[in-house]
Amino acid sequence: MLHVVHHADYMAPKPERGTFKFDKYWLVMEELRRSGAAITEHAPEPMPRAWLEAVHCPAYVDEVFRAAVPQHKERRIGFPVTPAIVSRVRHTNGGTWLAAQLARDHGYAANSAAGSHHALHDTGAGYCVFNDLAVTANRLLAEGHARRVLIVDCDVHQGDGTASLTAGREDIFTLSLHAEKNFPVRKARSSRDVGLPDGVNDEGYMEALTRHLPEVMADFTPDFVLYQAGVDPHHADKLGRLALTDAGLALRDRFVIRESRQRGLPVASALGGGYGDDPRAVAARHAASMLAMADENTRWSDTAGRQAGNSPP
């Protein structure tokens, strides 16, 4: 069973300026619904302003809420912040929060948007307005749902915004596997950065992931995992510089879920990046990613249940 969060406002009208395409978000849900897999859809509430201001500069949050973001910030974001965008980003942030709540009950849940890891304290950047990963991590900790949150970022681009927004916190650890020569040019310092050379394939990627993720989990001992599951490391991605196949993405995602669930850690994933001239092909990669993670979660839950049933009283 895949528990997936979605809202109609994830689909914003095409912006007057900029190159970002929002059509993949309804196509992702269309691919999931056509898959025949068991899915349950959940609609999020918009993230309350106070939780956004707990991470972002209140003056910037106010600019966004009024749809009055200065043009120099909109250029960094990549599109104008209209009232429709305001509703969208409040719901996508609420979506990652809801996915985290569902993961506490089901082991794994997915947000069908977000993963806005480039958004910074007082501005957005790189198609990101508010940083749902940092906002959700902070709220989980503040409300007592977790003591130590691990943010695993496997997007092809470094999670610079998440790294800078959580820098210095001992209760949040950021692990970023990314193409070293890709955006952003000026990278922030994550708790651990694993910069990969151009053209890394499935084998090279999994070698890095299987070396770093278990070590981080053992040393940091998180009790919650947020996963930025961008599919832009795929060899066909328009903005990627790595060379993973469909099978490689599935290996990556299943490994993250398996390593988390065998430690009893709930995992909430955000959609992350994925770009190309064929939006349906990109959407299919995102859908396959979520379905692979849900399947791995079910496998682990079934295994854990059998083991518990065989335990002596």
Number of C-alpha atoms within 10 A of each C-alpha: 15 22 22 27 25 25 22 11 17 24 18 19 13 13 17 9 11 14 11 14 17 16 16 23 24 19 19 25 20 15 18 22 15 9 14 8 13 12 15 12 16 17 16 20 15 18 22 12 13 11 15 23 17 13 23 22 14 16 12 23 22 14 16 24 19 13 16 15 19 14 12 10 18 21 16 18 21 20 23 20 23 19 14 15 22 20 17 22 27 24 27 30 32 25 31 32 27 26 30 29 19 21 22 17 10 19 23 31 30 31 30 28 30 28 31 29 32 28 28 24 19 16 25 26 22 20 21 22 32 33 27 29 31 31 24 25 28 21 18 19 16 12 9 9 16 17 17 20 26 23 27 24 27 28 26 30 30 31 33 22 28 29 27 21 21 21 16 12 10 12 16 23 27 24 23 28 24 27 24 20 16 20 18 16 10 9 17 17 18 21 20 16 20 17 17 19 14 15 16 17 17 22 12 14 23 18 11 14 19 14 11 16 20 15 12 18 17 10 9 16 16 21 18 26 28 26 25 24 28 25 30 29 32 27 19 21 21 15 18 27 24 25 20 26 15 16 10 18 26 22 18 21 23 21 19 23 27 17 15 23 21 14 14 15 21 24 30 29 32 31 25 24 26 25 21 16 11 10 18 18 19 24 25 18 22 30 22 20 22 28 25 20 26 27 17 21 26 18 13 18 17 12 13 15 11 11 10 11 10 9 7 5 5
